[in-house]
């Protein structure tokens, strides 16, 4: 199950969340074995981000994956997320940050995998 957390300075309407969630579902499929059916998305809006001491309009995205994936699909996913947040939230790509955490163990469905 991929998990995506999006923290942004923008206040997000349910309509905007649904639109971004749908596109994330499409984007996650570029990573082999990942798909929208198993995707968990967590939104947090209206944050304050400071970069180099200045308040900026930005976003921080975290992707957690069960097991390692190849670099190229992760790069495509990352660039797609940058494009998505620029388009939907008006966030400059220079103020979007994304990390990917790949886990060997994952708890879900009442057990540890």
C-alpha angles and dihedrals in degrees: 000000000000115000121203122189117190119193114183141167089231122095105237125216119209088249091055091046091051092050093049092043091053092051092047087054089057094044097049089061090072086074109078115251092012123110144160093258091069098033121121115196124192120192127197117176139177094048125153114233123190121192120183088350095304128109109245138184101242152128139230118205128191123194118192119193133188103233130356123296131197120271100241098059089046090051091051091049092048094050090046091054091050090051092046095052092045090052100040101033103024090237115157109242088230088066097048118095127186133183130187122213117193115200131197092200128046130177118216142127091034097304146069117256 
